């Protein structure tokens, strides 16, 4: 327990020193990689000899195209092998998880879909799905209440009658 705490200025100084050393090493590594690329290209890909007739240059172009096609086929084959290997690795991971009995629950995303869209996604786009939720409901007949319906007339007349305006109208009409 006799450990002494390091001061923050000392810790900051050591951290900056470590970062500067790491930066210089990364720069040296990048320079070394570039040098290795350059030497590899010089060894395996010599510069083209363009001193010749037109027929020689055309022959050189044909050879280059043939090499490019061959390399492209190899690249395609490698990609298919890698994709098959990746798929096999995923399958083996799933088998291992099944054997262990531990399952990772995937993070689910919120998706807003209507019922029609969900059924169409499940059944495929070939099936037309119409989800009529009211189709299976019982039909209930509503009882119509018979109310005393008064004939609807002019609303102004009703107001005049209630306000006793008939007498006032007669007064104004006679004068």
Backbone as CSV, one residue per row, in Angstrom:
resi,resn,N_x,N_y,N_z,CA_x,CA_y,CA_z,C_x,C_y,C_z
1,UNK,0.806,-1.184,0.000,0.000,0.000,0.000,0.852,1.252,0.000
2,UNK,2.091,1.084,-0.284,2.979,2.244,-0.307,3.071,2.840,-1.706
3,UNK,2.070,2.526,-2.534,2.062,3.074,-3.884,1.712,4.556,-3.815
4,UNK,2.501,5.333,-4.587,2.237,6.769,-4.611,1.410,7.082,-5.834
5,UNK,0.504,8.019,-5.668,-0.307,8.435,-6.804,0.512,9.360,-7.678
6,UNK,0.306,9.194,-8.984,1.012,10.013,-9.956,0.246,11.327,-10.125
7,UNK,0.979,12.399,-10.237,0.309,13.679,-10.411,-0.278,13.765,-11.825
8,UNK,-1.269,14.614,-11.971,-1.944,14.702,-13.269,-1.019,15.272,-14.339
9,UNK,-0.124,16.176,-13.979,0.802,16.737,-14.974,1.779,15.667,-15.451
10,UNK,2.256,14.823,-14.518,3.171,13.734,-14.887,2.453,12.721,-15.780
11,UNK,1.188,12.378,-15.417,0.399,11.444,-16.205,0.167,12.000,-17.611
12,UNK,-0.142,13.273,-17.709,-0.360,13.918,-19.005,0.919,13.907,-19.844
13,UNK,2.060,14.150,-19.204,3.337,14.157,-19.917,3.659,12.764,-20.461
14,UNK,3.463,11.729,-19.642,3.728,10.357,-20.086,2.783,9.939,-21.211
15,UNK,1.535,10.351,-21.098,0.561,10.010,-22.129,0.935,10.656,-23.459
16,UNK,1.312,11.919,-23.438,1.697,12.605,-24.678,2.968,11.991,-25.254
17,UNK,3.910,11.576,-24.398,5.137,10.933,-24.851,4.822,9.599,-25.531
18,UNK,3.923,8.814,-24.931,3.545,7.533,-25.523,2.844,7.735,-26.870
19,UNK,1.984,8.734,-26.952,1.285,9.005,-28.206,2.249,9.445,-29.302
20,UNK,3.244,10.241,-28.946,4.215,10.690,-29.959,5.056,9.511,-30.461
21,UNK,5.441,8.607,-29.557,6.206,7.423,-29.962,5.357,6.534,-30.873
22,UNK,4.079,6.331,-30.515,3.197,5.499,-31.332,2.993,6.127,-32.710
23,UNK,2.868,7.438,-32.752,2.683,8.125,-34.031,3.908,7.949,-34.926
24,UNK,5.089,8.084,-34.354,6.305,7.924,-35.159,6.437,6.489,-35.661
25,UNK,6.070,5.503,-34.832,6.137,4.110,-35.273,5.139,3.822,-36.395
26,UNK,3.925,4.400,-36.290,2.934,4.210,-37.355,3.414,4.833,-38.661
27,UNK,4.015,6.005,-38.592,4.535,6.650,-39.803,5.639,5.804,-40.427
28,UNK,6.530,5.246,-39.592,7.602,4.395,-40.101,7.026,3.126,-40.742
29,UNK,5.967,2.586,-40.140,5.342,1.385,-40.685,4.698,1.672,-42.039
30,UNK,4.051,2.827,-42.178,3.431,3.202,-43.451,4.506,3.352,-44.528
31,UNK,5.620,3.986,-44.185,6.720,4.162,-45.150,7.286,2.797,-45.563
32,UNK,7.418,1.873,-44.594,7.934,0.544,-44.907,6.981,-0.213,-45.829
33,UNK,5.688,-0.088,-45.605,4.704,-0.771,-46.450,4.759,-0.224,-47.873
34,UNK,4.858,1.096,-48.005,4.959,1.696,-49.335,6.227,1.243,-50.055
35,UNK,7.336,1.150,-49.332,8.583,0.665,-49.929,8.453,-0.780,-50.384
36,UNK,7.789,-1.618,-49.570,7.592,-3.022,-49.931,6.728,-3.142,-51.187
37,UNK,5.708,-2.297,-51.290,4.856,-2.318,-52.487,5.661,-1.941,-53.720
38,UNK,6.489,-0.928,-53.566,7.281,-0.453,-54.709,8.250,-1.525,-55.183
39,UNK,8.943,-2.189,-54.257,9.891,-3.232,-54.656,9.169,-4.421,-55.283
40,UNK,7.989,-4.778,-54.758,7.230,-5.881,-55.329,6.812,-5.562,-56.756
41,UNK,6.314,-4.343,-56.965,5.883,-3.950,-58.313,7.065,-3.936,-59.281
42,UNK,8.254,-3.516,-58.840,9.424,-3.491,-59.715,9.863,-4.906,-60.082
43,UNK,9.754,-5.835,-59.117,10.170,-7.204,-59.381,9.180,-7.942,-60.287
44,UNK,7.893,-7.832,-59.983,6.883,-8.646,-60.675,6.232,-7.954,-61.869
45,UNK,6.268,-6.659,-61.928,5.609,-5.942,-63.021,6.590,-4.954,-63.654
46,UNK,7.423,-5.458,-64.542,8.362,-4.525,-65.171,7.609,-3.565,-66.083
47,UNK,8.190,-2.411,-66.325,7.565,-1.412,-67.190,7.450,-1.928,-68.610
48,UNK,6.439,-1.494,-69.330,6.246,-1.987,-70.699,7.276,-1.391,-71.653
49,UNK,7.656,-2.210,-72.604,8.606,-1.763,-73.636,7.775,-1.295,-74.825
50,UNK,7.662,0.012,-74.986,6.798,0.576,-76.016,7.553,0.930,-77.297
51,UNK,8.815,0.525,-77.380,9.566,0.811,-78.604,9.359,-0.346,-79.576
52,UNK,8.496,-0.146,-80.533,8.221,-1.210,-81.492,7.198,-0.726,-82.502
53,UNK,6.827,-1.625,-83.375,5.875,-1.256,-84.420,4.452,-1.325,-83.862
54,UNK,3.515,-0.916,-84.666,2.115,-0.914,-84.268,1.618,-2.340,-84.045
55,UNK,2.069,-3.277,-84.844,1.654,-4.677,-84.696,2.150,-5.246,-83.367
56,UNK,3.383,-4.873,-82.977,3.923,-5.343,-81.699,3.106,-4.796,-80.532
57,UNK,2.725,-3.517,-80.629,1.936,-2.904,-79.555,0.546,-3.547,-79.468
58,UNK,-0.035,-3.865,-80.621,-1.344,-4.520,-80.606,-1.247,-5.919,-79.996
59,UNK,-0.158,-6.614,-80.305,0.063,-7.944,-79.730,0.233,-7.838,-78.210
60,UNK,0.957,-6.801,-77.763,1.150,-6.569,-76.327,-0.200,-6.295,-75.652
61,UNK,-1.046,-5.492,-76.291,-2.381,-5.196,-75.739,-3.216,-6.468,-75.623
62,UNK,-3.138,-7.334,-76.640,-3.900,-8.584,-76.596,-3.427,-9.465,-75.450
63,UNK,-2.099,-9.520,-75.242,-1.561,-10.314,-74.135,-2.017,-9.754,-72.792
64,UNK,-1.990,-8.429,-72.686,-2.421,-7.800,-71.436,-3.896,-8.075,-71.160
65,UNK,-4.717,-7.998,-72.199,-6.139,-8.298,-72.028,-6.344,-9.744,-71.612
66,UNK,-5.580,-10.659,-72.174,-5.703,-12.067,-71.798,-5.319,-12.259,-70.328
67,UNK,-4.234,-11.590,-69.905,-3.823,-11.686,-68.501,-4.878,-11.099,-67.573
68,UNK,-5.451,-9.966,-67.991,-6.488,-9.329,-67.167,-7.688,-10.241,-67.030
69,UNK,-8.100,-10.879,-68.122,-9.232,-11.805,-68.072,-8.944,-12.977,-67.141
70,UNK,-7.716,-13.513,-67.243,-7.335,-14.648,-66.391,-7.344,-14.241,-64.914
71,UNK,-6.793,-13.081,-64.624,-6.751,-12.606,-63.232,-8.156,-12.321,-62.731
72,UNK,-9.022,-11.773,-63.594,-10.394,-11.493,-63.202,-11.137,-12.783,-62.879
73,UNK,-10.901,-13.845,-63.660,-11.521,-15.131,-63.370,-11.037,-15.684,-62.027
74,UNK,-9.736,-15.545,-61.780,-9.192,-16.009,-60.502,-9.785,-15.223,-59.339
75,UNK,-9.940,-13.907,-59.521,-10.520,-13.067,-58.473,-11.955,-13.506,-58.187
76,UNK,-12.715,-13.782,-59.254,-14.101,-14.227,-59.083,-14.149,-15.558,-58.341
77,UNK,-13.255,-16.487,-58.731,-13.213,-17.779,-58.048,-12.879,-17.616,-56.566
78,UNK,-11.925,-16.743,-56.277,-11.548,-16.495,-54.880,-12.716,-15.902,-54.096
79,UNK,-13.432,-14.960,-54.709,-14.574,-14.354,-54.025,-15.647,-15.386,-53.716
80,UNK,-15.917,-16.279,-54.654,-16.928,-17.303,-54.408,-16.467,-18.261,-53.304
81,UNK,-15.184,-18.601,-53.301,-14.672,-19.469,-52.235,-14.798,-18.786,-50.882
82,UNK,-14.456,-17.505,-50.843,-14.537,-16.766,-49.576,-15.985,-16.662,-49.104
83,UNK,-16.908,-16.379,-50.038,-18.315,-16.266,-49.642,-18.853,-17.611,-49.148
84,UNK,-18.453,-18.713,-49.802,-18.871,-20.038,-49.341,-18.297,-20.334,-47.958
85,UNK,-17.029,-19.971,-47.766,-16.400,-20.208,-46.465,-17.085,-19.382,-45.383
86,UNK,-17.429,-18.129,-45.695,-18.115,-17.278,-44.711,-19.481,-17.847,-44.354
87,UNK,-20.193,-18.344,-45.349,-21.499,-18.938,-45.090,-21.357,-20.194,-44.230
88,UNK,-20.342,-20.989,-44.529,-20.100,-22.197,-43.737,-19.746,-21.845,-42.294
89,UNK,-18.959,-20.793,-42.134,-18.586,-20.350,-40.779,-19.828,-19.917,-40.009
90,UNK,-20.715,-19.156,-40.666,-21.951,-18.729,-40.006,-22.811,-19.925,-39.613
91,UNK,-22.910,-20.905,-40.514,-23.687,-22.103,-40.206,-23.097,-22.851,-39.013
92,UNK,-21.767,-22.952,-38.984,-21.117,-23.635,-37.858,-21.312,-22.864,-36.552
93,UNK,-21.293,-21.535,-36.622,-21.544,-20.739,-35.414,-22.948,-20.994,-34.886
94,UNK,-23.901,-21.077,-35.809,-25.282,-21.348,-35.394,-25.388,-22.724,-34.764
95,UNK,-24.701,-23.713,-35.349,-24.730,-25.067,-34.785,-24.115,-25.087,-33.389
96,UNK,-23.006,-24.356,-33.209,-22.361,-24.303,-31.890,-23.302,-23.676,-30.874
97,UNK,-23.979,-22.596,-31.264,-24.917,-21.958,-30.341,-26.071,-22.889,-30.002
98,UNK,-26.529,-23.652,-31.000,-27.601,-24.613,-30.737,-27.148,-25.676,-29.747
99,UNK,-25.922,-26.134,-29.902,-25.414,-27.166,-29.003,-25.208,-26.638,-27.591
100,UNK,-24.798,-25.377,-27.483,-24.570,-24.801,-26.158,-25.876,-24.442,-25.481
101,UNK,-26.879,-24.210,-26.266,-28.164,-23.859,-25.682,-28.288,-22.388,-25.351
102,UNK,-27.333,-21.604,-25.741,-27.376,-20.164,-25.482,-27.662,-19.474,-26.805
103,UNK,-28.655,-18.653,-26.779,-29.036,-17.953,-27.998,-28.881,-16.461,-27.801
104,UNK,-28.339,-15.835,-28.806,-28.271,-14.377,-28.783,-29.564,-13.842,-29.368
105,UNK,-30.166,-12.937,-28.668,-31.376,-12.322,-29.189,-30.974,-11.154,-30.076
106,UNK,-31.412,-11.161,-31.302,-31.025,-10.053,-32.184,-31.756,-8.776,-31.781
107,UNK,-31.125,-7.666,-32.050,-31.746,-6.379,-31.779,-32.844,-6.161,-32.807
108,UNK,-34.037,-5.950,-32.335,-35.164,-5.787,-33.234,-35.372,-4.316,-33.541
109,UNK,-35.788,-4.071,-34.759,-36.052,-2.701,-35.177,-37.555,-2.465,-35.163
110,UNK,-37.930,-1.243,-34.874,-39.345,-0.906,-34.933,-39.743,-0.746,-36.387
111,UNK,-40.783,-1.453,-36.761,-41.260,-1.393,-38.139,-42.741,-1.069,-38.092
112,UNK,-43.126,-0.086,-38.858,-44.538,0.270,-38.914,-45.120,-0.277,-40.214
113,UNK,-45.894,-1.312,-40.064,-46.542,-1.934,-41.213,-48.015,-2.105,-40.902
114,UNK,-48.810,-1.957,-41.922,-50.219,-2.262,-41.747,-50.381,-3.771,-41.789
115,UNK,-51.561,-4.226,-41.442,-51.802,-5.671,-41.449,-51.691,-6.222,-42.861
116,UNK,-52.184,-5.452,-43.845,-52.072,-5.912,-45.231,-50.615,-6.059,-45.647
117,UNK,-49.797,-5.089,-45.282,-48.386,-5.144,-45.659,-47.675,-6.295,-44.971
118,UNK,-48.038,-6.567,-43.709,-47.412,-7.677,-42.999,-47.755,-9.009,-43.656
119,UNK,-49.033,-9.196,-43.970,-49.428,-10.449,-44.600,-48.809,-10.583,-45.984
120,UNK,-48.704,-9.481,-46.693,-48.088,-9.534,-48.020,-46.608,-9.884,-47.899
121,UNK,-45.939,-9.364,-46.862,-44.529,-9.693,-46.659,-44.362,-11.161,-46.295
122,UNK,-45.295,-11.695,-45.501,-45.199,-13.091,-45.100,-45.552,-14.047,-46.238
123,UNK,-46.589,-13.717,-46.985,-47.069,-14.627,-48.019,-46.413,-14.389,-49.364
124,UNK,-45.761,-13.264,-49.527,-45.127,-12.964,-50.799,-45.973,-11.997,-51.597
125,UNK,-45.346,-11.413,-52.599,-46.045,-10.395,-53.384,-47.027,-10.996,-54.386
126,UNK,-46.945,-12.306,-54.616,-47.840,-12.938,-55.587,-49.275,-12.993,-55.053
127,UNK,-49.400,-13.155,-53.736,-50.717,-13.287,-53.130,-51.269,-11.906,-52.811
128,UNK,-52.455,-11.659,-53.302,-53.136,-10.414,-52.953,-53.883,-10.661,-51.653
129,UNK,-53.662,-9.810,-50.693,-54.274,-10.002,-49.393,-55.163,-8.801,-49.110
130,UNK,-56.405,-9.061,-48.868,-57.323,-8.021,-48.431,-57.787,-8.402,-47.042
131,UNK,-57.450,-7.615,-46.097,-57.791,-7.920,-44.728,-59.034,-7.119,-44.372
132,UNK,-60.169,-7.790,-44.407,-61.417,-7.138,-44.050,-61.768,-7.620,-42.653
133,UNK,-61.527,-6.777,-41.671,-61.734,-7.186,-40.288,-63.220,-7.291,-39.943
134,UNK,-64.071,-6.634,-40.688,-65.494,-6.649,-40.385,-66.219,-7.836,-41.023
135,UNK,-65.519,-8.605,-41.847,-66.169,-9.683,-42.585,-66.702,-10.772,-41.653
136,UNK,-65.995,-11.050,-40.569,-66.377,-12.158,-39.702,-67.189,-11.724,-38.483
137,UNK,-67.607,-10.490,-38.449,-68.367,-10.025,-37.298,-69.845,-10.378,-37.457
138,UNK,-70.532,-10.498,-36.324,-71.962,-10.781,-36.355,-72.708,-9.536,-36.792
139,UNK,-73.794,-9.750,-37.479,-74.647,-8.638,-37.877,-75.682,-8.433,-36.782
140,UNK,-75.766,-7.255,-36.252,-76.731,-6.940,-35.206,-77.672,-5.886,-35.758
141,UNK,-78.953,-6.181,-35.648,-79.939,-5.221,-36.133,-80.226,-4.224,-35.023
142,UNK,-80.211,-2.986,-35.375,-80.484,-1.940,-34.404,-81.987,-1.714,-34.327
143,UNK,-82.495,-1.514,-33.127,-83.908,-1.217,-32.950,-84.105,0.266,-33.190
144,UNK,-85.037,0.577,-34.024,-85.326,1.968,-34.333,-86.357,2.465,-33.344
145,UNK,-86.018,3.494,-32.589,-86.951,4.069,-31.626,-87.870,5.027,-32.364
146,UNK,-89.118,4.843,-32.109,-90.074,5.730,-32.753,-90.301,6.930,-31.857
147,UNK,-89.944,8.062,-32.333,-90.114,9.289,-31.585,-91.227,10.097,-32.241
148,UNK,-91.837,10.922,-31.434,-92.857,11.800,-31.998,-92.135,12.867,-32.793
149,UNK,-92.211,12.719,-34.056,-91.520,13.672,-34.912,-92.500,14.763,-35.302
150,UNK,-92.172,15.961,-34.924,-93.002,17.099,-35.293,-92.562,17.560,-36.658
151,UNK,-93.501,18.043,-37.414,-93.087,18.523,-38.725,-92.184,19.745,-38.577
152,UNK,-91.154,19.726,-39.319,-90.181,20.804,-39.238,-90.691,21.951,-40.104
153,UNK,-90.826,23.088,-39.498,-91.313,24.247,-40.233,-90.262,25.341,-40.248
154,UNK,-90.743,26.532,-40.476,-89.842,27.670,-40.519,-89.439,28.020,-39.095
155,UNK,-88.223,28.134,-38.809,-87.750,28.373,-37.445,-88.079,29.783,-36.976
156,UNK,-88.233,30.697,-37.895,-88.559,32.063,-37.504,-89.968,32.141,-36.907
157,UNK,-90.843,31.340,-37.463,-92.218,31.344,-36.943,-92.240,30.834,-35.515
158,UNK,-91.478,29.797,-35.237,-91.435,29.241,-33.888,-90.898,30.261,-32.901
159,UNK,-89.921,31.001,-33.296,-89.335,31.985,-32.394,-90.326,33.122,-32.154
160,UNK,-90.981,33.552,-33.235,-91.961,34.637,-33.084,-93.092,34.233,-32.152
161,UNK,-93.549,32.991,-32.281,-94.636,32.534,-31.422,-94.199,32.482,-29.973
162,UNK,-93.018,32.019,-29.717,-92.543,31.898,-28.348,-92.280,33.270,-27.738
163,UNK,-91.888,34.190,-28.540,-91.566,35.516,-28.006,-92.798,36.414,-27.924
164,UNK,-93.896,35.983,-28.457,-95.102,36.794,-28.428,-94.996,37.966,-29.379
165,UNK,-94.381,37.732,-30.489,-94.151,38.789,-31.457,-95.388,39.051,-32.310
166,UNK,-96.393,38.214,-32.232,-97.564,38.398,-33.088,-98.260,39.718,-32.791
167,UNK,-98.399,40.047,-31.534,-99.059,41.302,-31.171,-98.266,42.510,-31.616
168,UNK,-96.959,42.434,-31.537,-96.107,43.549,-31.915,-96.162,43.774,-33.415
169,UNK,-96.208,42.698,-34.169,-96.275,42.832,-35.621,-97.554,43.550,-36.027
170,UNK,-98.629,43.172,-35.365,-99.915,43.782,-35.706,-99.902,45.264,-35.375
171,UNK,-99.203,45.611,-34.289,-99.126,47.043,-33.917,-98.390,47.834,-34.973
172,UNK,-97.313,47.261,-35.445,-96.512,47.983,-36.435,-97.209,48.015,-37.787
173,UNK,-97.969,47.019,-38.078,-98.648,46.981,-39.369,-99.801,47.987,-39.440
174,UNK,-100.501,48.220,-38.361,-101.640,49.139,-38.387,-101.195,50.601,-38.404
175,UNK,-100.064,50.877,-37.884,-99.676,52.275,-37.882,-99.042,52.730,-39.120
